[in-house]
Amino acid sequence: MNRRKFLQVSAAGLAMSAVGSYAVDFADQKKRVGLIGCGWYGKADLLRLIQVAPVEVVSLCDVDQHMLGEAADLVATRQLSKKKPRTYADYRLMLKEKDLDVVLIGTPDHWHALAMIEAAKSGADIYCQKPISVDVVEGQAMLAAARKYKRVVQIGTQRRSTPHLIEARKIIQEGQLGKIALVETYCYYHMRDGRNLPDGTAPDYFDYDMWTGPAPLRPYNRMVHPRSWRAFMEYGNGIVGDMCVHMFDMARWMMDLGWPKTISSSGGILIDPRSKANITDTQSATFDYGDLQVLWQHRSWGQANDPKYPWGTTFYGEKGTLKASVMGYDFIPNGSGKPIHKDVTYEFDQYPEDKTEKDLETHVAPAIRGHMRDLLANIATRGKPVADIEQGYISTTSCILANLSAKLGRTLKWDAAKGEIAGDPEANLLLRRPYRAPWVHPEAATV
């Protein structure tokens, strides 16, 4: 067996373990499912779940009545029963029914915590999009709720279930890079919203007050919905919280890393101050593990350092270099070894609907399916999925701390045992963001 074939066979075995090669017959997992947040990625996640198991989607919730109705019609065409799900404008009413086995959360980031905790209390297992929270205390409360109510919770950091990245991880785990002392993670997409639209009045089909929820109530601007809410720190954690969390989490998973010892970051709006967006357009961060540095950089302007890898991770080892992204990987050994290149694997033959589904990132669909299989397998065994909420909490909190470091202008040392920043009372005050009344901030001790 040649080396390339060996890697493919080995990676196939590893992929099966990563996406749930348990003695589970998904045909028997007729779970009752609900979705909170019927926008772009909420639908992408839900429809991938429908593809891998005969679930019955019984409930959908969204504050945009047009989006909600479109999602209900679409789900009726895709699920086996052809039934149209019940629809709700308030997730609390949906969860009050207590008739759901699995709840998917695809809301904007500022709504993850309250919805996830309520879903756990209702007795459902959960798939929650990344990052798990917009502040650290939210994440602590979410983790506490998952454990208290004994819920299986998968976080949408689906790089852990990406077939070609599972193969790339095998290269690291086998030691083919040797000692790795530097990892660079980066995003050079021009993704920061550059518009400066006037404020206005929300359309009558969109409940802007409920959409805002616990976040500060800004004047309505059509930039925020749908999808462009990522341009505002009120609803998320900028490009670090949106894009770094994926690549940082992937690096941790590939190298079996836990918490960094210290975190530092700097950046700002250096190029485009004209936009209404208040997230940084330029930022770097260092997650320091002592004998390993994991770096982050984003620029929403200029050119990528490597056009083939505008968003990805580069592992520098003493024996070689590994570049990895959602689109593929390249292993470049030092010396006379043979390089290995792998592109993303599409699954159009098995899932032809991927070709025509509106707004679907087709290159990510196999990873989401793998993530859903892993969730279902662990629901059956009551185990921890590959992106268990604790892993999501570590990756999310690390990214939030990077933003706090940039805000404060100093390095932060995280005390994982105490769940706080060591020796920095001022910084610890920022671990909890104020909630808008009447919404009450969750606490780990009281969930």
C-alpha positions in Angstrom: 0.0 0.0 0.0 1.5 3.4 -1.0 1.6 6.3 1.4 -1.2 8.2 -0.2 -3.5 5.1 -0.2 -2.5 4.5 3.5 -3.5 8.0 4.4 -6.8 7.7 2.6 -7.7 4.4 4.3 -6.5 5.7 7.7 -8.4 8.9 7.3 -11.6 7.1 6.3 -11.4 5.1 9.6 -10.8 8.3 11.6 -13.6 10.1 9.8 -16.1 7.3 10.8 -15.0 7.7 14.4 -15.4 11.4 14.2 -18.9 11.4 12.7 -20.3 8.6 14.8 -19.4 5.0 13.8 -21.5 3.7 16.7 -23.9 0.8 16.4 -26.8 3.2 15.8 -29.4 2.7 13.2 -30.4 6.3 12.2 -33.4 4.9 10.4 -34.9 4.3 13.8 -34.1 7.7 15.2 -37.5 9.3 14.4 -36.7 12.4 16.5 -39.2 15.3 16.9 -37.2 18.4 15.9 -37.6 22.1 16.3 -35.6 25.0 14.9 -35.2 28.4 16.5 -34.0 30.9 13.9 -35.1 30.1 10.3 -32.5 32.2 8.4 -29.5 31.2 6.4 -27.7 28.7 8.6 -30.7 27.6 10.6 -32.2 26.1 7.4 -28.8 24.8 6.2 -28.4 22.9 9.5 -32.0 21.6 9.6 -32.0 20.4 6.0 -28.8 18.5 6.5 -30.3 16.8 9.6 -33.3 15.8 7.4 -30.9 14.2 4.9 -29.2 11.9 7.4 -32.2 10.7 9.6 -36.0 10.4 9.3 -36.6 13.1 11.8 -40.0 14.9 12.0 -39.7 18.7 12.0 -42.7 19.7 14.1 -41.9 23.3 15.1 -40.2 26.3 13.7 -39.7 29.7 15.3 -38.6 33.1 14.0 -39.5 36.7 14.5 -39.5 37.4 10.7 -42.9 36.1 9.5 -41.8 36.0 5.9 -38.7 33.9 6.7 -40.8 31.7 9.0 -43.4 31.0 6.4 -40.8 30.3 3.7 -39.0 27.9 6.0 -42.2 26.0 6.8 -43.1 25.6 3.2 -39.5 24.4 2.3 -39.4 21.9 5.2 -42.7 20.4 4.1 -41.2 19.6 0.7 -38.1 18.0 2.2 -39.2 15.9 5.1 -40.7 12.4 4.6 -44.1 13.1 6.1 -44.5 16.2 3.9 -46.2 17.9 6.8 -45.8 21.6 7.4 -44.3 22.3 10.9 -46.1 24.4 13.5 -44.8 28.0 13.5 -44.1 30.3 16.4 -42.9 33.9 16.9 -41.7 33.3 20.4 -39.3 30.4 21.2 -40.6 30.2 24.8 -44.0 29.2 23.5 -42.5 26.6 21.2 -40.4 25.1 24.0 -43.3 25.2 26.5 -44.9 22.3 24.5 -42.1 20.1 25.8 -42.6 17.7 22.8 -39.2 18.1 21.1 -36.4 15.6 21.2 -33.9 17.9 19.4 -33.8 21.6 19.2 -31.6 23.5 16.6 -30.6 27.0 17.4 -29.7 29.2 14.4 -30.4 32.6 15.8 -28.0 35.6 15.7 -25.3 35.1 18.4 -26.9 37.4 21.0 -29.8 35.0 21.3 -27.9 31.7 21.7 -27.7 31.6 25.5 -31.3 32.1 26.5 -32.7 29.9 23.8 -30.2 27.1 24.5 -30.8 27.1 28.3 -34.5 27.0 27.9 -34.2 24.2 25.4 -32.1 22.2 27.9 -34.7 22.8 30.6 -37.4 21.5 28.2 -35.6 18.2 28.0 -34.4 18.4 24.4 -30.9 17.6 23.1 -29.4 20.6 21.2 -27.5 21.7 18.2 -26.4 25.3 18.7 -24.5 27.4 16.2 -21.2 28.9 17.1 -20.0 30.9 18.9 -21.9 29.6 21.8 -22.3 33.1 23.4 -21.5 36.8 23.2 -20.0 37.0 26.7 -18.2 34.6 28.9 -20.7 34.3 31.7 -23.4 33.3 29.2 -21.1 30.5 28.1 -20.6 29.3 31.6 -24.3 29.3 32.2 -24.9 27.3 29.0 -22.3 24.7 30.0 -23.8 24.4 33.5 -27.3 24.0 32.0 -26.2 21.2 29.6 -24.6 19.3 32.5 -27.4 19.9 35.0 -30.1 18.7 32.7 -28.0 16.0 31.2 -28.4 17.2 27.6 -26.3 16.3 24.6 -25.2 19.5 23.0 -23.3 19.8 19.7 -21.8 23.2 18.7 -21.7 24.2 15.1 -17.9 24.2 14.8 -18.2 21.6 12.1 -14.5 21.7 11.0 -14.3 18.8 13.5 -16.6 16.8 11.1 -15.1 18.0 7.8 -13.9 14.8 5.9 -10.7 16.3 4.4 -9.8 18.0 7.7 -10.2 14.7 9.6 -7.7 13.3 7.1 -5.4 16.3 7.7 -5.7 15.8 11.5 -4.3 12.3 11.0 -1.1 13.7 9.6 -0.6 15.8 12.7 -1.6 13.0 15.1 0.9 10.6 13.4 3.7 13.1 14.1 4.5 13.7 10.4 5.0 17.4 11.1 7.2 16.7 14.2 7.1 19.4 16.9 4.8 22.2 16.0 5.7 25.5 17.6 3.7 28.0 15.5 0.2 27.9 14.1 -1.2 30.8 12.1 -5.0 31.2 11.7 -6.4 33.9 9.5 -9.2 35.4 7.4 -8.8 37.8 4.6 -12.3 37.8 3.2 -13.7 41.3 2.5 -16.7 40.4 4.7 -17.1 43.5 6.8 -20.3 45.4 5.7 -19.1 48.7 4.1 -22.5 50.3 3.8 -23.7 53.4 5.6 -27.5 53.1 5.2 -29.9 55.5 7.0 -31.9 54.3 9.9 -35.6 53.7 9.3 -38.6 51.7 10.5 -38.8 47.9 10.7 -41.2 46.2 8.3 -44.5 45.0 9.8 -43.6 41.4 9.3 -40.4 41.7 11.4 -40.6 42.0 15.2 -37.4 44.1 15.7 -37.9 44.5 19.5 -38.0 40.7 20.0 -35.2 40.2 17.5 -33.1 42.6 19.6 -34.0 40.8 22.8 -31.3 41.3 25.5 -29.0 43.3 23.2 -29.0 47.2 23.2 -31.9 48.6 21.2 -30.3 50.4 18.3 -32.4 52.4 15.9 -33.6 50.0 13.2 -31.4 49.8 10.2 -32.0 47.3 7.4 -28.2 46.4 7.5 -28.9 44.2 10.6 -31.4 41.7 9.0 -30.9 39.3 7.5 -27.3 38.3 8.1 -25.5 41.6 8.3 -26.0 41.8 12.0 -22.5 40.4 12.1 -21.3 43.9 11.4 -22.3 45.1 14.9 -20.7 44.2 18.2 -24.1 44.5 19.9 -25.1 41.1 18.4 -21.8 39.2 18.2 -18.1 39.4 18.6 -16.9 40.6 15.2 -14.8 38.7 12.8 -12.9 37.1 15.7 -16.1 35.6 17.1 -17.4 34.7 13.7 -14.4 33.3 11.8 -11.5 33.0 14.2 -13.6 30.7 16.4 -13.7 28.1 13.6 -10.0 28.1 12.8 -8.9 28.3 16.5 -11.2 25.5 17.4 -9.9 23.4 14.5 -6.3 24.0 15.6 -7.2 22.9 19.2 -9.0 19.8 17.9 -6.2 18.8 15.6 -3.5 19.2 18.3 -5.6 18.2 21.4 -5.2 21.6 23.0 -7.1 23.0 25.9 -7.0 26.5 27.3 -4.3 29.0 26.2 -2.1 30.3 29.1 -2.5 33.9 28.0 -4.3 35.8 25.3 -3.4 39.2 23.7 -4.8 41.1 20.8 -4.8 44.5 19.1 -6.6 46.0 16.1 -9.3 48.4 15.2 -11.1 50.1 12.3 -8.0 51.2 10.4 -9.3 51.3 6.8 -13.0 51.8 6.6 -14.4 54.3 9.2 -17.2 55.4 6.8 -19.3 52.3 7.3 -22.0 52.0 10.1 -20.3 48.7 11.0 -18.5 48.9 14.4 -16.5 45.6 14.2 -12.8 45.8 13.5 -11.5 45.6 9.9 -8.0 44.7 11.1 -7.1 42.6 14.1 -4.4 40.2 15.3 -4.3 37.9 18.4 -1.9 35.5 20.1 -3.2 32.5 22.0 -0.1 31.5 24.0 0.3 27.9 25.0 3.9 28.3 26.3 5.8 26.2 23.8 3.3 26.8 21.1 1.9 30.1 19.7 -1.4 30.1 17.9 -1.8 33.4 16.0 -4.9 35.0 14.4 -5.1 37.8 11.8 -7.9 39.2 9.9 -8.1 42.0 7.3 -11.3 42.8 5.5 -9.3 44.6 2.9 -6.2 43.9 0.8 -5.0 40.6 -0.6 -4.7 37.2 1.1 -1.1 36.1 1.9 -1.9 32.9 -0.1 -4.7 33.2 -2.6 -5.5 29.5 -2.2 -6.0 30.0 1.5 -7.9 33.2 2.2 -9.4 31.7 5.3 -7.5 28.9 7.0 -4.8 27.6 9.3 -1.2 26.9 8.7 0.7 24.5 11.1 4.5 24.9 11.1 6.3 21.8 12.2 10.0 20.9 12.3 9.4 18.2 9.7 6.9 20.1 7.4 4.0 22.5 7.0 0.3 21.8 6.8 -2.2 24.3 5.3 -5.8 23.6 6.0 -9.1 25.3 5.1 -12.7 24.5 4.3 -11.7 23.9 0.7 -8.9 21.4 1.2 -5.4 20.9 2.6 -1.7 20.8 1.6 0.9 18.9 3.4 4.4 20.1 2.4 7.1 17.9 4.1 10.6 19.2 4.5 13.3 17.7 2.3 12.6 15.0 -0.2 9.2 13.8 1.0 6.2 13.9 -1.4 3.6 16.7 -0.9 0.0 15.7 -0.4 -2.9 17.8 -1.7 -6.6 17.1 -1.0 -9.7 19.1 -2.1 -13.0 19.3 -0.3 -15.3 16.3 -1.0 -18.7 17.1 -2.4 -21.5 14.6 -2.1 -23.8 15.6 -5.0 -24.4 12.0 -6.1 -25.8 11.1 -2.7 -27.5 14.4 -2.0 -28.5 16.0 -5.4 -30.7 18.6 -3.7 -27.4 20.3 -2.5 -26.9 21.5 -6.1 -30.1 23.7 -6.1 -30.6 24.6 -2.5 -30.7 28.4 -2.1 -27.6 29.9 -0.3 -26.2 26.6 0.7 -22.4 26.5 1.1 -22.1 23.2 -0.8 -18.5 22.7 0.3 -19.7 22.7 4.0 -22.7 20.5 3.5 -20.8 17.2 4.1 -19.3 18.6 7.3 -22.8 19.5 8.6 -24.1 16.1 7.8 -21.2 14.5 9.6 -21.8 16.8 12.6 -25.5 15.8 12.6 -24.6 12.1 12.5 -22.3 12.6 15.4 -25.0 14.3 17.3 -27.5 11.5 16.7 -25.0 8.9 17.6 -24.2 10.5 20.9 -27.9 11.1 21.7 -28.2 7.3 21.4 -25.3 6.6 23.7 -25.6 9.8 25.9 -22.0 10.5 25.1 -20.2 13.8 24.3 -20.2 14.8 20.7 -17.1 15.8 18.8 -17.9 19.5 19.3 -19.4 19.1 22.8 -20.5 22.4 24.4 -17.4 22.4 26.7 -15.2 22.6 23.6 -17.4 25.3 22.2 -17.1 27.2 25.5 -13.3 27.0 25.5 -13.0 28.2 21.9 -15.7 30.9 22.2 -14.3 32.3 25.5 -10.8 32.4 24.1 -12.1 34.6 21.2 -14.1 36.8 23.5 -10.9 37.3 25.6 -9.0 38.3 22.5 -11.5 41.1 21.9 -11.3 42.1 25.6 -7.5 42.2 25.4 -7.8 44.5 22.4 -10.3 46.7 24.2 -8.2 47.0 27.4 -4.8 47.1 25.6 -3.2 44.4 27.7 -2.5 40.6 27.9 -5.0 38.5 29.8 -4.3 35.4 31.7 -7.2 33.0 32.0 -7.8 31.0 35.2 -9.9 28.1 33.9 -10.4 26.6 37.4 -12.0 29.8 38.7 -13.5 30.8 35.4 -12.1 34.3 35.5 -9.2 36.5 34.3 -6.4 36.1 36.8 -5.5 39.3 38.8 -7.5 41.7 36.8 -10.8 42.9 38.5 -11.4 45.5 35.8 -11.3 42.9 33.0 -13.5 40.5 35.0 -16.2 43.1 35.0 -16.4 42.8 31.2 -17.1 39.0 31.3 -20.8 39.8 31.6 -22.5 42.2 29.1 -25.5 44.2 30.4 -28.9 42.8 29.3 -31.7 45.0 28.2 -34.8 44.7 30.4 -36.9 42.7 30.9 -34.4 40.0 29.8 -32.3 38.6 32.7 -28.7 37.5 32.2 -28.2 33.8 32.9 -25.9 32.6 35.6 -24.2 29.2 36.0 -25.3 29.0 39.6 -29.0 29.5 38.9 -29.8 27.8 35.6 
